[in-house]
């Protein structure tokens, strides 16, 4: 295991991190859409309203008010319900308490002096956010340089029990701001890790296949099925459904995805209507050039455009027709067939993919550059053949995996 995880602490990752601004369960879906657009991992933590009696809270008190994490796919699936499509104004004013799935296990409160390896172990077990008190300044030496991690005590640390190590006393402690916290995501952890690739050698340059991090148990939907079927049982990690086209050679060709990443900064009302009315293949391809405007509804909420009126100097407001570009997908006007070659997909409609032979470092860079929660993995010989997916949890498992012992027979004297 790389020493970088043993000698660094969670507090090192909070430097420059903005203070946590709570999004409460009483706020509306409309407010959540705006907050998600500024979030990491395409989702926001949702909290119960703070009691006025608790003037000052510690980390444990705040954690108990945590409800769950709401992402863009959850909201689009909610807005695609029949009752929401019938009254979009009411749906946008719905409290998020009716949308978010409660799951308190997704967040863990940690002391800034907690070892980074312990935080990674928690995230490997399903934690998606870390609640950490804000730091003013370290007193004395940082825990990463403490003698506790250079002597016999290090050998006796039980890394299999992160909960016990999380609160282990240290010879030094940070000065924290009372009642001020920041929230670390897995994306923050990956950004830190990609800056320490040298310390993790040779893992970053190894293929994801050799590291065994490809997850074959992913959610998928055939392109011919209604897109709304993807919302019947929303996947949680990663929050994505692959849209596939079964081929004659008994493999699945990936043509797109319905995911929180793709819907992160979309027109949510337009995406919800498309999810409820289109096939999965139409939804991911973009269809505004293949459907007449008569078959599409007018959107009067959050979809207004203004034309200049030179006669009276006023703007004329008219509803905008549905456009798959407003969802965030770019269509191909020359071909509307679902069997079109994958090379014809352009823009954000194309799924983010890599090959089995891709290195772990390359996959990490892909995810960070696209702000994606996952990368779909295709066969090394056939890039249309979908074999699995790699997400944040898979990467964390790979970088914390002990290196295999060196075979003496392969060493040269």
C-alpha positions in Angstrom: 0.0 0.0 0.0 1.4 3.4 -1.0 2.7 5.4 2.0 1.0 8.5 0.6 -2.3 7.2 2.1 -0.7 6.5 5.5 1.1 9.8 5.9 -1.6 12.1 4.7 -4.7 13.1 6.6 -8.1 14.2 5.6 -7.4 17.7 6.7 -4.8 18.0 3.9 -7.6 17.8 1.3 -9.7 20.5 2.9 -7.3 23.3 2.2 -9.1 25.9 0.1 -12.3 23.9 0.2 -15.4 26.0 0.4 -17.6 25.9 3.5 -20.5 23.6 3.4 -23.8 25.3 2.5 -26.7 23.1 3.4 -29.5 22.3 1.0 -32.5 21.4 3.2 -35.3 18.9 2.4 -37.9 21.7 2.5 -36.4 23.5 -0.5 -37.9 22.9 -3.9 -37.0 20.8 -6.9 -36.5 24.1 -8.8 -33.9 25.2 -6.3 -32.3 21.7 -6.3 -31.7 21.9 -10.1 -29.7 25.1 -9.7 -27.7 23.7 -6.8 -26.9 20.5 -8.7 -25.5 22.5 -11.6 -22.9 23.9 -9.2 -22.2 20.6 -7.4 -19.7 17.7 -7.7 -20.6 14.2 -8.8 -23.9 15.6 -10.3 -25.6 15.5 -6.9 -26.1 17.4 -3.7 -26.4 16.3 0.0 -29.8 17.0 1.4 -30.3 17.8 5.1 -33.1 18.1 7.6 -33.8 21.6 8.8 -31.7 22.6 11.7 -33.4 23.1 15.0 -33.2 26.7 16.3 -32.4 25.2 19.7 -29.0 23.9 18.4 -27.1 27.2 18.1 -23.8 25.3 17.7 -23.5 21.8 16.3 -20.6 19.3 16.2 -20.0 16.9 13.3 -22.1 14.1 14.9 -25.1 16.3 15.4 -24.9 17.6 11.8 -24.5 14.1 10.4 -27.7 13.0 12.1 -29.6 15.6 10.1 -28.2 14.2 6.8 -31.0 12.7 4.7 -29.4 11.5 1.4 -27.9 12.6 -1.9 -30.1 13.9 -4.7 -28.7 13.8 -8.3 -29.9 15.0 -11.7 -31.1 11.6 -12.8 -33.4 11.4 -9.7 -34.9 14.7 -10.6 -35.5 14.0 -14.3 -37.1 10.6 -13.3 -39.4 12.4 -10.9 -40.4 15.1 -13.4 -41.1 12.4 -16.0 -44.0 11.0 -13.8 -47.4 11.4 -15.4 -48.7 13.7 -12.6 -45.6 15.9 -12.9 -45.9 16.3 -16.7 -49.5 17.2 -16.2 -48.6 20.1 -13.9 -45.0 21.1 -14.3 -45.3 24.3 -12.2 -46.5 22.3 -9.2 -43.8 19.7 -9.8 -41.0 22.3 -9.8 -42.3 23.6 -6.5 -42.3 20.2 -4.9 -40.1 19.9 -1.7 -37.1 17.7 -2.4 -38.1 15.5 0.6 -40.6 13.9 -1.7 -37.8 13.1 -4.3 -34.6 12.2 -2.4 -34.1 8.6 -1.3 -33.1 8.6 2.4 -29.7 6.9 2.9 -27.7 8.2 5.9 -24.9 5.7 5.2 -23.7 7.8 2.3 -22.1 10.4 4.6 -19.5 10.0 7.4 -18.2 12.6 9.7 -14.4 12.6 10.2 -11.9 14.5 12.3 -9.3 16.5 10.1 -6.5 14.3 11.6 -8.0 11.1 10.3 -5.6 9.2 8.1 -6.4 9.3 4.4 -6.3 5.5 4.1 -9.1 5.3 6.6 -11.2 7.7 4.6 -10.6 5.7 1.5 -11.6 2.5 3.2 -14.9 4.1 4.2 -15.5 5.3 0.6 -14.8 1.8 -0.7 -17.6 0.6 1.6 -20.1 3.0 0.1 -19.6 6.4 1.7 -19.9 9.2 -0.9 -19.3 12.3 1.2 -17.0 13.1 4.1 -18.1 15.8 6.6 -14.9 17.5 8.0 -14.6 20.5 10.3 -13.0 23.5 8.7 -9.3 24.0 9.6 -7.7 27.3 10.6 -4.1 26.2 11.1 -2.2 23.1 12.2 -0.6 23.3 15.6 2.9 21.9 15.6 3.6 19.0 13.2 0.9 17.6 10.9 -0.2 14.1 11.9 1.3 12.7 8.7 4.8 13.5 10.1 4.0 12.2 13.6 6.2 9.6 15.2 3.1 7.5 15.6 3.4 6.7 11.9 7.1 6.0 11.9 7.5 3.6 14.8 6.1 0.3 16.2 2.6 1.8 16.5 2.3 1.9 12.8 2.8 -1.9 12.6 -0.1 -2.5 15.0 -2.6 -0.4 13.2 -5.6 -2.4 12.1 -6.5 -0.9 8.6 -9.4 -3.3 8.3 -11.3 -1.3 11.0 -11.4 2.3 9.7 -14.0 3.3 12.2 -11.7 2.5 15.1 -8.7 4.3 13.5 -10.8 7.4 12.5 -10.9 8.6 16.1 -7.4 7.4 17.2 -5.7 10.2 19.2 -2.8 12.1 17.7 0.1 14.0 19.1 -1.0 17.0 17.1 -4.4 18.4 16.2 -5.7 21.1 14.0 -7.4 24.3 15.1 -10.9 24.1 13.7 -13.7 26.6 13.4 -16.7 25.8 15.5 -19.8 24.9 13.6 -18.0 25.3 10.2 -17.6 22.3 8.0 -16.7 21.3 4.4 -17.9 18.3 2.5 -15.4 16.2 0.6 -16.6 14.1 -2.4 -15.0 11.1 -4.1 -14.1 13.5 -6.9 -12.0 15.5 -4.5 -10.2 12.3 -3.4 -9.5 11.3 -7.1 -8.1 14.8 -7.8 -5.7 14.3 -4.9 -4.7 10.8 -6.0 -4.0 11.9 -9.6 -1.4 14.3 -8.2 0.4 11.5 -6.4 0.7 9.0 -9.3 4.4 8.7 -8.9 4.0 7.4 -5.3 1.5 4.8 -6.5 3.7 3.3 -9.2 3.3 0.9 -10.9 -0.5 0.8 -10.4 -1.4 3.9 -12.4 0.2 2.6 -15.6 -1.3 -0.9 -15.3 -4.3 -1.7 -17.4 -7.7 -1.7 -15.7 -8.1 -5.3 -16.9 -5.0 -6.4 -15.1 -6.0 -4.6 -12.0 -9.4 -6.3 -12.0 -11.4 -3.1 -11.5 -13.8 -3.5 -14.4 -17.3 -3.9 -13.0 -19.4 -6.3 -15.3 -22.6 -5.8 -13.2 -23.9 -2.6 -14.8 -27.5 -1.5 -15.6 -28.5 -1.4 -19.2 -31.6 -0.9 -21.4 -32.1 -1.8 -25.1 -32.4 1.1 -27.5 -35.8 0.0 -28.7 -37.4 0.0 -25.2 -39.1 3.1 -23.8 -36.6 5.4 -22.1 -38.9 5.7 -19.0 -38.0 2.0 -18.2 -34.6 3.2 -17.2 -36.2 5.1 -14.3 -38.1 2.1 -12.9 -35.1 1.1 -10.7 -32.5 3.9 -10.7 -28.9 2.7 -10.2 -27.0 4.3 -7.4 -23.3 3.8 -8.1 -22.7 4.8 -10.7 -26.0 6.6 -11.4 -26.1 5.5 -15.0 -27.9 3.2 -17.4 -26.2 2.0 -20.6 -28.3 2.2 -23.8 -27.4 -0.9 -25.8 -28.1 -2.4 -29.2 -27.9 -6.2 -29.1 -25.8 -7.5 -32.0 -26.0 -10.8 -33.9 -22.7 -11.9 -32.5 -24.1 -12.2 -29.0 -22.6 -9.0 -27.6 -24.1 -5.6 -26.7 -23.1 -2.5 -28.6 -23.2 0.7 -26.5 -24.8 3.7 -28.2 -25.3 6.0 -25.3 -26.3 6.4 -21.7 -29.0 7.8 -19.5 -27.1 9.1 -16.5 -26.7 11.8 -13.9 -23.6 12.9 -15.7 -25.4 13.5 -19.0 -28.3 15.2 -17.3 -26.2 17.3 -15.0 -26.8 20.7 -16.6 -29.6 19.9 -19.0 -33.1 21.4 -19.5 -34.8 19.2 -16.9 -38.3 19.7 -18.1 -37.5 19.0 -21.7 -35.4 15.9 -20.6 -38.3 14.7 -18.4 -40.8 14.9 -21.3 -38.4 13.1 -23.6 -37.8 10.4 -21.0 -41.5 9.8 -20.8 -42.2 9.8 -24.5 -39.2 8.5 -26.4 -37.4 5.2 -26.8 -34.0 4.9 -25.1 -32.3 5.1 -28.4 -34.1 8.3 -29.5 -33.4 9.8 -26.1 -29.7 9.5 -26.3 -29.3 10.2 -30.0 -31.2 13.5 -30.2 -34.3 13.7 -32.3 -35.2 17.3 -33.0 -34.2 16.9 -36.7 -36.3 13.7 -37.1 -39.6 14.7 -35.6 -42.1 17.3 -36.7 -42.9 20.1 -34.3 -46.5 19.0 -34.3 -45.7 15.9 -32.3 -43.8 17.9 -29.6 -45.4 19.9 -26.7 -44.8 23.5 -26.0 -42.9 24.2 -22.8 -44.0 27.4 -20.9 -41.9 26.8 -17.8 -38.1 27.5 -17.9 -38.2 27.3 -21.7 -39.0 30.8 -22.8 -37.2 32.7 -25.5 -37.6 36.3 -26.5 -37.9 37.8 -30.0 -37.2 41.5 -30.6 -40.2 43.5 -31.7 -39.0 46.5 -33.6 -42.5 48.1 -33.7 -42.9 48.7 -30.0 -39.5 48.0 -28.7 -40.8 45.2 -26.5 -39.8 41.5 -26.4 -42.3 38.9 -27.5 -42.2 35.8 -25.3 -43.0 32.6 -26.9 -42.7 29.0 -25.7 -39.7 27.0 -27.1 -40.3 23.7 -28.8 -38.6 20.6 -27.4 -35.0 20.2 -28.6 -32.7 17.4 -27.7 -29.9 20.0 -27.8 -31.6 21.5 -24.7 -31.1 18.1 -23.0 -27.4 18.3 -23.7 -27.3 15.9 -26.7 -26.3 16.7 -30.2 -28.2 14.8 -32.9 -27.0 13.6 -36.3 -29.3 15.2 -38.9 -28.3 12.8 -41.7 -29.4 9.6 -40.2 -32.1 8.7 -37.7 -31.6 5.0 -37.6 -30.7 3.3 -34.3 -28.3 1.0 -36.2 -26.2 3.9 -37.3 -22.4 3.4 -36.8 -21.0 4.5 -33.5 -18.7 6.8 -35.3 -21.7 8.9 -36.3 -22.4 10.0 -32.7 -21.1 13.4 -31.9 -20.9 15.7 -29.0 -22.3 14.9 -25.6 -24.5 12.2 -26.9 -21.5 9.9 -27.2 -20.9 7.8 -24.1 -17.5 8.2 -22.4 -15.6 5.0 -23.1 -12.2 3.4 -22.7 -10.8 0.0 -23.6 -9.9 -2.9 -21.3 -6.2 -2.1 -22.1 -6.5 1.5 -20.9 -4.3 2.4 -18.0 -5.8 3.4 -14.7 -4.2 6.8 -14.9 -5.9 7.4 -18.3 -9.3 6.4 -17.0 -8.9 8.7 -14.0 -7.9 11.6 -16.3 -11.0 10.9 -18.4 -13.3 11.0 -15.5 -11.9 14.2 -14.1 -11.7 16.1 -17.4 -15.3 15.3 -18.2 -16.5 15.6 -14.6 -18.0 12.1 -15.0 -18.8 9.6 -12.3 -17.8 6.6 -14.5 -16.4 5.4 -17.8 -17.8 2.5 -19.8 -15.3 -0.2 -20.8 -15.3 -1.8 -24.2 -13.4 -4.8 -25.6 -9.8 -4.2 -26.6 -10.5 -5.6 -30.1 -14.1 -4.3 -30.7 -14.8 -0.8 -29.3 -18.5 -1.3 -29.7 -18.6 -4.4 -27.4 -19.5 -3.2 -23.9 -17.9 -5.3 -21.2 -18.3 -3.3 -18.0 -18.0 0.1 -16.3 -15.4 1.7 -14.0 -16.6 4.1 -11.3 -15.1 6.0 -8.4 -15.4 3.0 -6.0 -13.6 0.8 -8.4 -10.7 3.2 -8.7 -10.4 3.6 -4.9 -10.3 -0.2 -4.6 -7.5 -0.3 -7.2 -5.2 2.3 -5.7 -5.5 0.8 -2.2 -5.0 -2.8 -3.2 -1.7 -4.3 -1.9 0.9 -4.9 -4.6 1.4 -8.5 -5.4 4.7 -10.0 -4.1 7.6 -10.0 -6.4 8.6 -13.3 -7.8 12.3 -14.0 -6.9 12.7 -16.0 -10.0 12.0 -13.0 -12.2 14.6 -10.9 -10.5 18.1 -10.6 -11.9 21.1 -10.6 -9.7 
